Amino acid sequence: MGGVLSGLSGEHGPDPEDLFRLANWRMPFGKYKGERLIDLPEPYVVWFSQHGYPPGGLGRLLRLLYEIKLNGLERVVEPYKNAARS
């Protein structure tokens, strides 16, 4: 999975663990508290891109999510929803 997402996490695309996190982690605060990150509305994710991401891992994941949503690639995260960690 190169191309658009190749520079975001790994040499050949996003880390599968990050895709798992996007599919299963929940927003810890704000209007969409409790929603899965992948299910956050695009305008909300765009707002973070314009006003700044939170620090740490959540901010890194929201940056990745922005690129995924911007490029219409949500389907790459779908297989990770409700998936058990290996």
PDB file as gemmi writes it, atoms N, CA and C in Angstrom:
CRYST1    1.000    1.000    1.000  90.00  90.00  90.00 P 1                      
ATOM      1  N   MET A   1       0.848  -1.169   0.000  1.00  0.00           N  
ATOM      2  CA  MET A   1       0.000   0.000   0.000  1.00  0.00           C  
ATOM      3  C   MET A   1       0.893   1.231   0.000  1.00  0.00           C  
ATOM      4  N   GLY A   2       1.484   1.586  -1.082  1.00  0.00           N  
ATOM      5  CA  GLY A   2       2.332   2.761  -1.165  1.00  0.00           C  
ATOM      6  C   GLY A   2       1.518   3.974  -1.532  1.00  0.00           C  
ATOM      7  N   GLY A   3       2.157   4.933  -2.157  1.00  0.00           N  
ATOM      8  CA  GLY A   3       1.445   6.099  -2.642  1.00  0.00           C  
ATOM      9  C   GLY A   3       1.106   7.097  -1.554  1.00  0.00           C  
ATOM     10  N   VAL A   4      -0.137   7.501  -1.531  1.00  0.00           N  
ATOM     11  CA  VAL A   4      -0.616   8.573  -0.676  1.00  0.00           C  
ATOM     12  C   VAL A   4      -0.217   8.399   0.781  1.00  0.00           C  
ATOM     13  N   LEU A   5      -0.348   7.205   1.313  1.00  0.00           N  
ATOM     14  CA  LEU A   5      -0.106   6.980   2.733  1.00  0.00           C  
ATOM     15  C   LEU A   5       1.299   6.488   3.049  1.00  0.00           C  
ATOM     16  N   SER A   6       2.140   6.335   2.044  1.00  0.00           N  
ATOM     17  CA  SER A   6       3.420   5.669   2.267  1.00  0.00           C  
ATOM     18  C   SER A   6       4.328   6.397   3.245  1.00  0.00           C  
ATOM     19  N   GLY A   7       4.274   7.699   3.323  1.00  0.00           N  
ATOM     20  CA  GLY A   7       5.162   8.420   4.213  1.00  0.00           C  
ATOM     21  C   GLY A   7       4.616   8.620   5.612  1.00  0.00           C  
ATOM     22  N   LEU A   8       3.440   8.147   5.896  1.00  0.00           N  
ATOM     23  CA  LEU A   8       2.800   8.466   7.166  1.00  0.00           C  
ATOM     24  C   LEU A   8       3.273   7.629   8.330  1.00  0.00           C  
ATOM     25  N   SER A   9       3.488   6.367   8.144  1.00  0.00           N  
ATOM     26  CA  SER A   9       3.857   5.533   9.276  1.00  0.00           C  
ATOM     27  C   SER A   9       5.060   4.655   8.967  1.00  0.00           C  
ATOM     28  N   GLY A  10       4.965   3.886   7.928  1.00  0.00           N  
ATOM     29  CA  GLY A  10       6.030   2.948   7.614  1.00  0.00           C  
ATOM     30  C   GLY A  10       6.501   3.152   6.193  1.00  0.00           C  
ATOM     31  N   GLU A  11       7.490   2.377   5.831  1.00  0.00           N  
ATOM     32  CA  GLU A  11       8.076   2.487   4.504  1.00  0.00           C  
ATOM     33  C   GLU A  11       7.067   2.159   3.403  1.00  0.00           C  
ATOM     34  N   HIS A  12       6.171   1.223   3.663  1.00  0.00           N  
ATOM     35  CA  HIS A  12       5.235   0.777   2.634  1.00  0.00           C  
ATOM     36  C   HIS A  12       3.788   1.080   2.984  1.00  0.00           C  
ATOM     37  N   GLY A  13       3.569   2.051   3.825  1.00  0.00           N  
ATOM     38  CA  GLY A  13       2.211   2.409   4.192  1.00  0.00           C  
ATOM     39  C   GLY A  13       2.037   2.395   5.698  1.00  0.00           C  
ATOM     40  N   PRO A  14       0.821   2.638   6.129  1.00  0.00           N  
ATOM     41  CA  PRO A  14       0.563   2.697   7.566  1.00  0.00           C  
ATOM     42  C   PRO A  14       0.821   1.363   8.256  1.00  0.00           C  
ATOM     43  N   ASP A  15       1.248   1.451   9.467  1.00  0.00           N  
ATOM     44  CA  ASP A  15       1.453   0.283  10.314  1.00  0.00           C  
ATOM     45  C   ASP A  15       0.092  -0.372  10.555  1.00  0.00           C  
ATOM     46  N   PRO A  16      -0.031  -1.683  10.351  1.00  0.00           N  
ATOM     47  CA  PRO A  16      -1.306  -2.352  10.613  1.00  0.00           C  
ATOM     48  C   PRO A  16      -1.809  -2.116  12.038  1.00  0.00           C  
ATOM     49  N   GLU A  17      -0.899  -1.965  12.986  1.00  0.00           N  
ATOM     50  CA  GLU A  17      -1.310  -1.685  14.367  1.00  0.00           C  
ATOM     51  C   GLU A  17      -2.000  -0.321  14.460  1.00  0.00           C  
ATOM     52  N   ASP A  18      -1.539   0.650  13.675  1.00  0.00           N  
ATOM     53  CA  ASP A  18      -2.198   1.960  13.645  1.00  0.00           C  
ATOM     54  C   ASP A  18      -3.585   1.856  13.012  1.00  0.00           C  
ATOM     55  N   LEU A  19      -3.721   1.037  11.990  1.00  0.00           N  
ATOM     56  CA  LEU A  19      -5.036   0.841  11.375  1.00  0.00           C  
ATOM     57  C   LEU A  19      -5.980   0.183  12.371  1.00  0.00           C  
ATOM     58  N   PHE A  20      -5.463  -0.770  13.145  1.00  0.00           N  
ATOM     59  CA  PHE A  20      -6.266  -1.401  14.194  1.00  0.00           C  
ATOM     60  C   PHE A  20      -6.707  -0.346  15.211  1.00  0.00           C  
ATOM     61  N   ARG A  21      -5.788   0.515  15.606  1.00  0.00           N  
ATOM     62  CA  ARG A  21      -6.124   1.562  16.575  1.00  0.00           C  
ATOM     63  C   ARG A  21      -7.179   2.508  16.014  1.00  0.00           C  
ATOM     64  N   LEU A  22      -7.040   2.926  14.760  1.00  0.00           N  
ATOM     65  CA  LEU A  22      -8.040   3.815  14.158  1.00  0.00           C  
ATOM     66  C   LEU A  22      -9.418   3.166  14.155  1.00  0.00           C  
ATOM     67  N   ALA A  23      -9.449   1.864  13.927  1.00  0.00           N  
ATOM     68  CA  ALA A  23     -10.727   1.150  13.832  1.00  0.00           C  
ATOM     69  C   ALA A  23     -11.367   0.888  15.181  1.00  0.00           C  
ATOM     70  N   ASN A  24     -10.562   0.851  16.249  1.00  0.00           N  
ATOM     71  CA  ASN A  24     -11.091   0.399  17.533  1.00  0.00           C  
ATOM     72  C   ASN A  24     -10.942   1.372  18.694  1.00  0.00           C  
ATOM     73  N   TRP A  25      -9.990   2.273  18.624  1.00  0.00           N  
ATOM     74  CA  TRP A  25      -9.858   3.254  19.707  1.00  0.00           C  
ATOM     75  C   TRP A  25     -11.011   4.232  19.642  1.00  0.00           C  
ATOM     76  N   ARG A  26     -11.366   4.759  20.769  1.00  0.00           N  
ATOM     77  CA  ARG A  26     -12.483   5.711  20.876  1.00  0.00           C  
ATOM     78  C   ARG A  26     -11.953   7.096  21.224  1.00  0.00           C  
ATOM     79  N   MET A  27     -12.624   8.106  20.698  1.00  0.00           N  
ATOM     80  CA  MET A  27     -12.244   9.486  20.981  1.00  0.00           C  
ATOM     81  C   MET A  27     -12.412   9.735  22.475  1.00  0.00           C  
ATOM     82  N   PRO A  28     -11.358  10.218  23.154  1.00  0.00           N  
ATOM     83  CA  PRO A  28     -11.429  10.344  24.609  1.00  0.00           C  
ATOM     84  C   PRO A  28     -12.055  11.635  25.125  1.00  0.00           C  
ATOM     85  N   PHE A  29     -12.370  12.568  24.259  1.00  0.00           N  
ATOM     86  CA  PHE A  29     -12.905  13.856  24.714  1.00  0.00           C  
ATOM     87  C   PHE A  29     -13.701  14.523  23.606  1.00  0.00           C  
ATOM     88  N   GLY A  30     -14.366  15.606  23.968  1.00  0.00           N  
ATOM     89  CA  GLY A  30     -15.035  16.459  22.983  1.00  0.00           C  
ATOM     90  C   GLY A  30     -16.414  15.991  22.576  1.00  0.00           C  
ATOM     91  N   LYS A  31     -16.913  16.636  21.561  1.00  0.00           N  
ATOM     92  CA  LYS A  31     -18.269  16.387  21.055  1.00  0.00           C  
ATOM     93  C   LYS A  31     -18.491  14.932  20.671  1.00  0.00           C  
ATOM     94  N   TYR A  32     -17.457  14.285  20.183  1.00  0.00           N  
ATOM     95  CA  TYR A  32     -17.584  12.904  19.707  1.00  0.00           C  
ATOM     96  C   TYR A  32     -16.926  11.900  20.653  1.00  0.00           C  
ATOM     97  N   LYS A  33     -16.848  12.252  21.928  1.00  0.00           N  
ATOM     98  CA  LYS A  33     -16.286  11.352  22.922  1.00  0.00           C  
ATOM     99  C   LYS A  33     -16.985   9.992  22.840  1.00  0.00           C  
ATOM    100  N   GLY A  34     -16.190   8.928  22.799  1.00  0.00           N  
ATOM    101  CA  GLY A  34     -16.735   7.573  22.739  1.00  0.00           C  
ATOM    102  C   GLY A  34     -16.892   7.024  21.335  1.00  0.00           C  
ATOM    103  N   GLU A  35     -16.781   7.859  20.319  1.00  0.00           N  
ATOM    104  CA  GLU A  35     -16.877   7.379  18.924  1.00  0.00           C  
ATOM    105  C   GLU A  35     -15.539   6.776  18.507  1.00  0.00           C  
ATOM    106  N   ARG A  36     -15.603   5.727  17.692  1.00  0.00           N  
ATOM    107  CA  ARG A  36     -14.373   5.171  17.125  1.00  0.00           C  
ATOM    108  C   ARG A  36     -13.703   6.264  16.293  1.00  0.00           C  
ATOM    109  N   LEU A  37     -12.393   6.276  16.304  1.00  0.00           N  
ATOM    110  CA  LEU A  37     -11.676   7.299  15.541  1.00  0.00           C  
ATOM    111  C   LEU A  37     -12.064   7.261  14.067  1.00  0.00           C  
ATOM    112  N   ILE A  38     -12.142   6.076  13.480  1.00  0.00           N  
ATOM    113  CA  ILE A  38     -12.463   5.973  12.055  1.00  0.00           C  
ATOM    114  C   ILE A  38     -13.856   6.517  11.750  1.00  0.00           C  
ATOM    115  N   ASP A  39     -14.738   6.546  12.740  1.00  0.00           N  
ATOM    116  CA  ASP A  39     -16.108   7.006  12.529  1.00  0.00           C  
ATOM    117  C   ASP A  39     -16.297   8.496  12.797  1.00  0.00           C  
ATOM    118  N   LEU A  40     -15.210   9.194  13.157  1.00  0.00           N  
ATOM    119  CA  LEU A  40     -15.335  10.631  13.369  1.00  0.00           C  
ATOM    120  C   LEU A  40     -15.701  11.312  12.054  1.00  0.00           C  
ATOM    121  N   PRO A  41     -16.581  12.308  12.091  1.00  0.00           N  
ATOM    122  CA  PRO A  41     -16.946  13.008  10.852  1.00  0.00           C  
ATOM    123  C   PRO A  41     -15.738  13.731  10.250  1.00  0.00           C  
ATOM    124  N   GLU A  42     -15.668  13.730   8.951  1.00  0.00           N  
ATOM    125  CA  GLU A  42     -14.540  14.368   8.271  1.00  0.00           C  
ATOM    126  C   GLU A  42     -14.352  15.835   8.674  1.00  0.00           C  
ATOM    127  N   PRO A  43     -15.420  16.641   8.783  1.00  0.00           N  
ATOM    128  CA  PRO A  43     -15.197  18.041   9.191  1.00  0.00           C  
ATOM    129  C   PRO A  43     -14.522  18.182  10.558  1.00  0.00           C  
ATOM    130  N   TYR A  44     -14.786  17.263  11.462  1.00  0.00           N  
ATOM    131  CA  TYR A  44     -14.163  17.273  12.781  1.00  0.00           C  
ATOM    132  C   TYR A  44     -12.665  16.987  12.660  1.00  0.00           C  
ATOM    133  N   VAL A  45     -12.327  16.032  11.821  1.00  0.00           N  
ATOM    134  CA  VAL A  45     -10.925  15.667  11.601  1.00  0.00           C  
ATOM    135  C   VAL A  45     -10.200  16.805  10.882  1.00  0.00           C  
ATOM    136  N   VAL A  46     -10.870  17.444   9.929  1.00  0.00           N  
ATOM    137  CA  VAL A  46     -10.285  18.586   9.221  1.00  0.00           C  
ATOM    138  C   VAL A  46     -10.019  19.728  10.204  1.00  0.00           C  
ATOM    139  N   TRP A  47     -10.926  19.927  11.158  1.00  0.00           N  
ATOM    140  CA  TRP A  47     -10.737  20.978  12.152  1.00  0.00           C  
ATOM    141  C   TRP A  47      -9.411  20.793  12.882  1.00  0.00           C  
ATOM    142  N   PHE A  48      -9.104  19.563  13.279  1.00  0.00           N  
ATOM    143  CA  PHE A  48      -7.823  19.299  13.948  1.00  0.00           C  
ATOM    144  C   PHE A  48      -6.655  19.640  13.028  1.00  0.00           C  
ATOM    145  N   SER A  49      -6.775  19.325  11.751  1.00  0.00           N  
ATOM    146  CA  SER A  49      -5.679  19.603  10.819  1.00  0.00           C  
ATOM    147  C   SER A  49      -5.436  21.106  10.692  1.00  0.00           C  
ATOM    148  N   GLN A  50      -6.467  21.906  10.891  1.00  0.00           N  
ATOM    149  CA  GLN A  50      -6.346  23.356  10.759  1.00  0.00           C  
ATOM    150  C   GLN A  50      -5.978  24.049  12.068  1.00  0.00           C  
ATOM    151  N   HIS A  51      -6.331  23.449  13.203  1.00  0.00           N  
ATOM    152  CA  HIS A  51      -6.136  24.092  14.502  1.00  0.00           C  
ATOM    153  C   HIS A  51      -5.104  23.404  15.393  1.00  0.00           C  
ATOM    154  N   GLY A  52      -4.624  22.269  14.961  1.00  0.00           N  
ATOM    155  CA  GLY A  52      -3.609  21.554  15.730  1.00  0.00           C  
ATOM    156  C   GLY A  52      -4.132  20.250  16.300  1.00  0.00           C  
ATOM    157  N   TYR A  53      -3.267  19.268  16.263  1.00  0.00           N  
ATOM    158  CA  TYR A  53      -3.598  17.940  16.781  1.00  0.00           C  
ATOM    159  C   TYR A  53      -3.208  17.855  18.253  1.00  0.00           C  
ATOM    160  N   PRO A  54      -3.891  17.009  19.009  1.00  0.00           N  
ATOM    161  CA  PRO A  54      -3.457  16.787  20.387  1.00  0.00           C  
ATOM    162  C   PRO A  54      -2.077  16.119  20.395  1.00  0.00           C  
ATOM    163  N   PRO A  55      -1.369  16.237  21.499  1.00  0.00           N  
ATOM    164  CA  PRO A  55      -0.035  15.631  21.562  1.00  0.00           C  
ATOM    165  C   PRO A  55      -0.097  14.105  21.649  1.00  0.00           C  
ATOM    166  N   GLY A  56       1.025  13.491  21.356  1.00  0.00           N  
ATOM    167  CA  GLY A  56       1.172  12.050  21.558  1.00  0.00           C  
ATOM    168  C   GLY A  56       0.541  11.196  20.488  1.00  0.00           C  
ATOM    169  N   GLY A  57       0.234   9.976  20.910  1.00  0.00           N  
ATOM    170  CA  GLY A  57      -0.298   8.974  19.991  1.00  0.00           C  
ATOM    171  C   GLY A  57      -1.620   9.344  19.369  1.00  0.00           C  
ATOM    172  N   LEU A  58      -2.492   9.989  20.130  1.00  0.00           N  
ATOM    173  CA  LEU A  58      -3.785  10.388  19.569  1.00  0.00           C  
ATOM    174  C   LEU A  58      -3.594  11.370  18.426  1.00  0.00           C  
ATOM    175  N   GLY A  59      -2.723  12.335  18.604  1.00  0.00           N  
ATOM    176  CA  GLY A  59      -2.460  13.298  17.535  1.00  0.00           C  
ATOM    177  C   GLY A  59      -1.892  12.640  16.296  1.00  0.00           C  
ATOM    178  N   ARG A  60      -0.979  11.692  16.500  1.00  0.00           N  
ATOM    179  CA  ARG A  60      -0.391  10.952  15.370  1.00  0.00           C  
ATOM    180  C   ARG A  60      -1.472  10.184  14.617  1.00  0.00           C  
ATOM    181  N   LEU A  61      -2.370   9.537  15.370  1.00  0.00           N  
ATOM    182  CA  LEU A  61      -3.453   8.785  14.729  1.00  0.00           C  
ATOM    183  C   LEU A  61      -4.429   9.711  14.014  1.00  0.00           C  
ATOM    184  N   LEU A  62      -4.709  10.863  14.587  1.00  0.00           N  
ATOM    185  CA  LEU A  62      -5.620  11.802  13.917  1.00  0.00           C  
ATOM    186  C   LEU A  62      -5.001  12.362  12.638  1.00  0.00           C  
ATOM    187  N   ARG A  63      -3.673  12.534  12.619  1.00  0.00           N  
ATOM    188  CA  ARG A  63      -3.006  12.945  11.375  1.00  0.00           C  
ATOM    189  C   ARG A  63      -3.181  11.875  10.296  1.00  0.00           C  
ATOM    190  N   LEU A  64      -2.971  10.624  10.694  1.00  0.00           N  
ATOM    191  CA  LEU A  64      -3.156   9.506   9.762  1.00  0.00           C  
ATOM    192  C   LEU A  64      -4.611   9.440   9.295  1.00  0.00           C  
ATOM    193  N   LEU A  65      -5.535   9.604  10.224  1.00  0.00           N  
ATOM    194  CA  LEU A  65      -6.956   9.577   9.887  1.00  0.00           C  
ATOM    195  C   LEU A  65      -7.306  10.681   8.904  1.00  0.00           C  
ATOM    196  N   TYR A  66      -6.738  11.865   9.089  1.00  0.00           N  
ATOM    197  CA  TYR A  66      -6.978  12.977   8.165  1.00  0.00           C  
ATOM    198  C   TYR A  66      -6.576  12.568   6.749  1.00  0.00           C  
ATOM    199  N   GLU A  67      -5.393  11.996   6.592  1.00  0.00           N  
ATOM    200  CA  GLU A  67      -4.929  11.576   5.261  1.00  0.00           C  
ATOM    201  C   GLU A  67      -5.824  10.488   4.677  1.00  0.00           C  
ATOM    202  N   ILE A  68      -6.258   9.568   5.511  1.00  0.00           N  
ATOM    203  CA  ILE A  68      -7.139   8.498   5.044  1.00  0.00           C  
ATOM    204  C   ILE A  68      -8.460   9.072   4.560  1.00  0.00           C  
ATOM    205  N   LYS A  69      -9.072   9.939   5.352  1.00  0.00           N  
ATOM    206  CA  LYS A  69     -10.366  10.513   4.976  1.00  0.00           C  
ATOM    207  C   LYS A  69     -10.231  11.449   3.781  1.00  0.00           C  
ATOM    208  N   LEU A  70      -9.168  12.253   3.769  1.00  0.00           N  
ATOM    209  CA  LEU A  70      -8.930  13.178   2.663  1.00  0.00           C  
ATOM    210  C   LEU A  70      -8.872  12.446   1.324  1.00  0.00           C  
ATOM    211  N   ASN A  71      -8.314  11.251   1.345  1.00  0.00           N  
ATOM    212  CA  ASN A  71      -8.129  10.484   0.111  1.00  0.00           C  
ATOM    213  C   ASN A  71      -9.173   9.391  -0.097  1.00  0.00           C  
ATOM    214  N   GLY A  72     -10.219   9.384   0.736  1.00  0.00           N  
ATOM    215  CA  GLY A  72     -11.306   8.425   0.557  1.00  0.00           C  
ATOM    216  C   GLY A  72     -10.886   6.978   0.759  1.00  0.00           C  
ATOM    217  N   LEU A  73      -9.970   6.737   1.694  1.00  0.00           N  
ATOM    218  CA  LEU A  73      -9.424   5.398   1.877  1.00  0.00           C  
ATOM    219  C   LEU A  73      -9.909   4.708   3.146  1.00  0.00           C  
ATOM    220  N   GLU A  74     -11.065   5.100   3.645  1.00  0.00           N  
ATOM    221  CA  GLU A  74     -11.593   4.490   4.870  1.00  0.00           C  
ATOM    222  C   GLU A  74     -11.693   2.985   4.766  1.00  0.00           C  
ATOM    223  N   ARG A  75     -11.849   2.480   3.567  1.00  0.00           N  
ATOM    224  CA  ARG A  75     -11.999   1.031   3.368  1.00  0.00           C  
ATOM    225  C   ARG A  75     -10.779   0.251   3.845  1.00  0.00           C  
ATOM    226  N   VAL A  76      -9.591   0.878   3.883  1.00  0.00           N  
ATOM    227  CA  VAL A  76      -8.408   0.152   4.339  1.00  0.00           C  
ATOM    228  C   VAL A  76      -8.465  -0.141   5.836  1.00  0.00           C  
ATOM    229  N   VAL A  77      -9.318   0.581   6.561  1.00  0.00           N  
ATOM    230  CA  VAL A  77      -9.440   0.397   8.010  1.00  0.00           C  
ATOM    231  C   VAL A  77     -10.540  -0.600   8.352  1.00  0.00           C  
ATOM    232  N   GLU A  78     -11.517  -0.747   7.495  1.00  0.00           N  
ATOM    233  CA  GLU A  78     -12.684  -1.595   7.778  1.00  0.00           C  
ATOM    234  C   GLU A  78     -12.336  -3.013   8.244  1.00  0.00           C  
ATOM    235  N   PRO A  79     -11.363  -3.694   7.627  1.00  0.00           N  
ATOM    236  CA  PRO A  79     -11.060  -5.062   8.080  1.00  0.00           C  
ATOM    237  C   PRO A  79     -10.588  -5.144   9.535  1.00  0.00           C  
ATOM    238  N   TYR A  80     -10.172  -4.021  10.090  1.00  0.00           N  
ATOM    239  CA  TYR A  80      -9.646  -4.008  11.452  1.00  0.00           C  
ATOM    240  C   TYR A  80     -10.718  -3.752  12.515  1.00  0.00           C  
ATOM    241  N   LYS A  81     -11.920  -3.373  12.087  1.00  0.00           N  
ATOM    242  CA  LYS A  81     -12.976  -3.121  13.057  1.00  0.00           C  
ATOM    243  C   LYS A  81     -13.330  -4.421  13.766  1.00  0.00           C  
ATOM    244  N   ASN A  82     -13.368  -4.358  15.073  1.00  0.00           N  
ATOM    245  CA  ASN A  82     -13.713  -5.504  15.918  1.00  0.00           C  
ATOM    246  C   ASN A  82     -12.790  -6.700  15.744  1.00  0.00           C  
ATOM    247  N   ALA A  83     -11.639  -6.510  15.117  1.00  0.00           N  
ATOM    248  CA  ALA A  83     -10.686  -7.605  14.930  1.00  0.00           C  
ATOM    249  C   ALA A  83      -9.910  -7.834  16.209  1.00  0.00           C  
ATOM    250  N   ALA A  84      -9.646  -9.072  16.490  1.00  0.00           N  
ATOM    251  CA  ALA A  84      -8.830  -9.404  17.662  1.00  0.00           C  
ATOM    252  C   ALA A  84      -7.379  -9.140  17.343  1.00  0.00           C  
ATOM    253  N   ARG A  85      -6.648  -8.676  18.312  1.00  0.00           N  
ATOM    254  CA  ARG A  85      -5.210  -8.472  18.109  1.00  0.00           C  
ATOM    255  C   ARG A  85      -4.535  -9.829  18.021  1.00  0.00           C  
ATOM    256  N   SER A  86      -3.543  -9.897  17.127  1.00  0.00           N  
ATOM    257  CA  SER A  86      -2.809 -11.163  17.005  1.00  0.00           C  
ATOM    258  C   SER A  86      -1.512 -11.104  17.760  1.00  0.00           C  
TER     259      SER A  86                                                      
END                                                                             
